[in-house]
Amino acid sequence: MRNVLSSVGVLMISVALLVGCSETDKPSDSASTAEQTSAPEPTAAEIEVAEAEEIAPLVVEIMAHVSLRSDRRLMVEGESNLPDETLVQIIVEREISSVRWRERTRIEGGVFAAGPFGPGSGLPDGGYIVQVEVSEGSVQPEVVQARIGHEGQHLAGELVNQSRHGLGQVATYSRRFLVGSEPRQTRDQVEVLESPGR
């Protein structure tokens, strides 16, 4: 009886080993087959590089014009070669106090407009800076992202720099001007805006 149990035990162990060895061979065959079928597919990085090569860089051009209304509040209008629907933020900052007024708008037909900026009582005389900031690529509409890239990687030119938040490239235009009825003494190139009707 012991011999029969020993023989049965040895037989069961042998079968288990054979089955175990044959099962480990099968997954490696299927794994190598899977590797062969998935190898020709490009990775996401390769696709992104291929797309980047197809889109030419866009050298960003932005020009802004400021005008003072009769209530001494400021209007900003400008032109750009950025695609229609591009989101931009217009910021007007008073130099002496760093008080800021902001407005978000879109580029339509190569132009944008925003305002009026300033308090209801009108802007006091002094120096101001107007900035036009192109929002990060990730928040732009899909039609804009298709041209400038999800991270603004297709933007180029002297107005383009890295986003403060690390979200890719953005473009910023800045211009200084003076508000007042008397020209100020200044050594830099600056536009002087006088109140209408004076």
SETIMI-402084 format. One record per residue (C-alpha): residue number from 1; residue in three letters; x, y, z. Coordinates in steps of 0.1 Angstrom, whole numbers, plus 5000, padded with zeros to 4 digits. Layout:
! residues N
PT pos code   xx   yy   zz
PT NUM  ALA    X    Y    Z
...
END
This chain:
! residues 198
PT pos code   xx   yy   zz
PT   1  MET 5000 5000 5000
PT   2  ARG 5029 5024 5008
PT   3  ASN 5044 5017 4974
PT   4  VAL 5011 5025 4957
PT   5  LEU 5008 5058 4976
PT   6  SER 5044 5066 4968
PT   7  SER 5039 5059 4932
PT   8  VAL 5007 5079 4931
PT   9  GLY 5025 5108 4949
PT  10  VAL 5054 5108 4925
PT  11  LEU 5031 5106 4895
PT  12  MET 5010 5136 4908
PT  13  ILE 5041 5157 4914
PT  14  SER 5054 5148 4879
PT  15  VAL 5021 5158 4863
PT  16  ALA 5021 5191 4883
PT  17  LEU 5056 5199 4872
PT  18  LEU 5048 5192 4836
PT  19  VAL 5016 5213 4836
PT  20  GLY 5034 5241 4855
PT  21  CYS 5062 5242 4829
PT  22  SER 5039 5241 4800
PT  23  GLU 5018 5270 4814
PT  24  THR 5049 5292 4819
PT  25  ASP 5059 5287 4783
PT  26  LYS 5025 5297 4769
PT  27  PRO 5024 5332 4785
PT  28  SER 5059 5340 4772
PT  29  ASP 5048 5330 4737
PT  30  SER 5018 5353 4739
PT  31  ALA 5038 5380 4755
PT  32  SER 5063 5380 4726
PT  33  THR 5034 5379 4702
PT  34  ALA 5019 5410 4719
PT  35  GLU 5052 5427 4718
PT  36  GLN 5055 5420 4681
PT  37  THR 5020 5434 4674
PT  38  SER 5024 5465 4696
PT  39  ALA 5059 5474 4685
PT  40  PRO 5049 5492 4652
PT  41  GLU 5024 5515 4670
PT  42  PRO 5041 5549 4677
PT  43  THR 5041 5561 4713
PT  44  ALA 5024 5593 4724
PT  45  ALA 5057 5612 4725
PT  46  GLU 5065 5601 4689
PT  47  ILE 5031 5613 4678
PT  48  GLU 5036 5647 4695
PT  49  VAL 5070 5651 4679
PT  50  ALA 5055 5643 4645
PT  51  GLU 5027 5668 4649
PT  52  ALA 5052 5694 4661
PT  53  GLU 5073 5690 4629
PT  54  GLU 5042 5695 4608
PT  55  ILE 5032 5729 4623
PT  56  ALA 5054 5759 4615
PT  57  PRO 5062 5783 4644
PT  58  LEU 5039 5813 4647
PT  59  VAL 5060 5845 4653
PT  60  VAL 5036 5864 4675
PT  61  GLU 5028 5901 4667
PT  62  ILE 5007 5922 4690
PT  63  MET 5002 5960 4688
PT  64  ALA 4979 5980 4712
PT  65  HIS 4966 6015 4710
PT  66  VAL 4952 6034 4740
PT  67  SER 4927 6062 4740
PT  68  LEU 4913 6084 4768
PT  69  ARG 4875 6089 4768
PT  70  SER 4858 6121 4778
PT  71  ASP 4852 6106 4813
PT  72  ARG 4890 6100 4816
PT  73  ARG 4886 6063 4814
PT  74  LEU 4909 6043 4791
PT  75  MET 4900 6022 4760
PT  76  VAL 4925 5996 4746
PT  77  GLU 4923 5984 4710
PT  78  GLY 4948 5964 4691
PT  79  GLU 4958 5940 4663
PT  80  SER 4975 5906 4664
PT  81  ASN 4983 5878 4640
PT  82  LEU 4971 5852 4665
PT  83  PRO 4942 5830 4654
PT  84  ASP 4906 5841 4658
PT  85  GLU 4891 5831 4692
PT  86  THR 4925 5834 4710
PT  87  LEU 4919 5844 4746
PT  88  VAL 4938 5874 4758
PT  89  GLN 4938 5894 4790
PT  90  ILE 4942 5932 4789
PT  91  ILE 4958 5948 4821
PT  92  VAL 4961 5985 4828
PT  93  GLU 4984 5993 4857
PT  94  ARG 4990 6027 4874
PT  95  GLU 5028 6029 4880
PT  96  ILE 5028 6050 4912
PT  97  SER 5003 6028 4931
PT  98  SER 5003 5994 4912
PT  99  VAL 4965 5995 4910
PT 100  ARG 4954 5973 4882
PT 101  TRP 4923 5969 4860
PT 102  ARG 4918 5938 4840
PT 103  GLU 4895 5925 4813
PT 104  ARG 4895 5892 4793
PT 105  THR 4886 5893 4756
PT 106  ARG 4891 5874 4724
PT 107  ILE 4908 5881 4691
PT 108  GLU 4883 5883 4663
PT 109  GLY 4894 5891 4627
PT 110  GLY 4929 5900 4639
PT 111  VAL 4917 5927 4663
PT 112  PHE 4907 5930 4700
PT 113  ALA 4892 5957 4722
PT 114  ALA 4886 5962 4759
PT 115  GLY 4876 5988 4783
PT 116  PRO 4868 6012 4797
PT 117  PHE 4895 6009 4823
PT 118  GLY 4898 6031 4855
PT 119  PRO 4876 6043 4883
PT 120  GLY 4843 6060 4877
PT 121  SER 4859 6093 4885
PT 122  GLY 4885 6089 4858
PT 123  LEU 4922 6081 4857
PT 124  PRO 4944 6105 4876
PT 125  ASP 4974 6121 4858
PT 126  GLY 5005 6099 4858
PT 127  GLY 5022 6069 4842
PT 128  TYR 5005 6037 4832
PT 129  ILE 5014 6004 4817
PT 130  VAL 4991 5985 4794
PT 131  GLN 4998 5947 4789
PT 132  VAL 4982 5922 4766
PT 133  GLU 4987 5887 4778
PT 134  VAL 4979 5856 4757
PT 135  SER 4964 5830 4780
PT 136  GLU 4981 5796 4783
PT 137  GLY 4975 5771 4755
PT 138  SER 4957 5746 4777
PT 139  VAL 4928 5770 4783
PT 140  GLN 4925 5782 4747
PT 141  PRO 4897 5768 4725
PT 142  GLU 4906 5737 4705
PT 143  VAL 4908 5756 4672
PT 144  VAL 4935 5779 4688
PT 145  GLN 4953 5749 4703
PT 146  ALA 4955 5733 4669
PT 147  ARG 4976 5763 4657
PT 148  ILE 4996 5773 4688
PT 149  GLY 4999 5739 4706
PT 150  HIS 4984 5726 4738
PT 151  GLU 5013 5742 4757
PT 152  GLY 5020 5771 4733
PT 153  GLN 5049 5752 4719
PT 154  HIS 5043 5766 4683
PT 155  LEU 5046 5802 4695
PT 156  ALA 5078 5821 4686
PT 157  GLY 5092 5856 4686
PT 158  GLU 5104 5883 4711
PT 159  LEU 5070 5885 4728
PT 160  VAL 5071 5848 4738
PT 161  ASN 5083 5835 4771
PT 162  GLN 5077 5807 4796
PT 163  SER 5045 5809 4816
PT 164  ARG 5049 5818 4853
PT 165  HIS 5029 5787 4862
PT 166  GLY 5050 5763 4841
PT 167  LEU 5020 5757 4818
PT 168  GLY 5040 5762 4786
PT 169  GLN 5048 5793 4765
PT 170  VAL 5027 5825 4765
PT 171  ALA 5031 5859 4747
PT 172  THR 5030 5892 4765
PT 173  TYR 5030 5927 4749
PT 174  SER 5037 5958 4772
PT 175  ARG 5036 5995 4766
PT 176  ARG 5040 6026 4788
PT 177  PHE 5021 6058 4785
PT 178  LEU 5013 6090 4804
PT 179  VAL 4979 6105 4811
PT 180  GLY 4976 6142 4817
PT 181  SER 4971 6176 4801
PT 182  GLU 5007 6187 4805
PT 183  PRO 5036 6167 4790
PT 184  ARG 5058 6152 4816
PT 185  GLN 5095 6153 4815
PT 186  THR 5107 6118 4806
PT 187  ARG 5137 6103 4789
PT 188  ASP 5120 6072 4775
PT 189  GLN 5097 6068 4745
PT 190  VAL 5062 6072 4759
PT 191  GLU 5028 6082 4745
PT 192  VAL 5011 6111 4762
PT 193  LEU 4973 6111 4764
PT 194  GLU 4955 6143 4770
PT 195  SER 4919 6145 4781
PT 196  PRO 4895 6152 4753
PT 197  GLY 4879 6186 4753
PT 198  ARG 4907 6204 4771
END
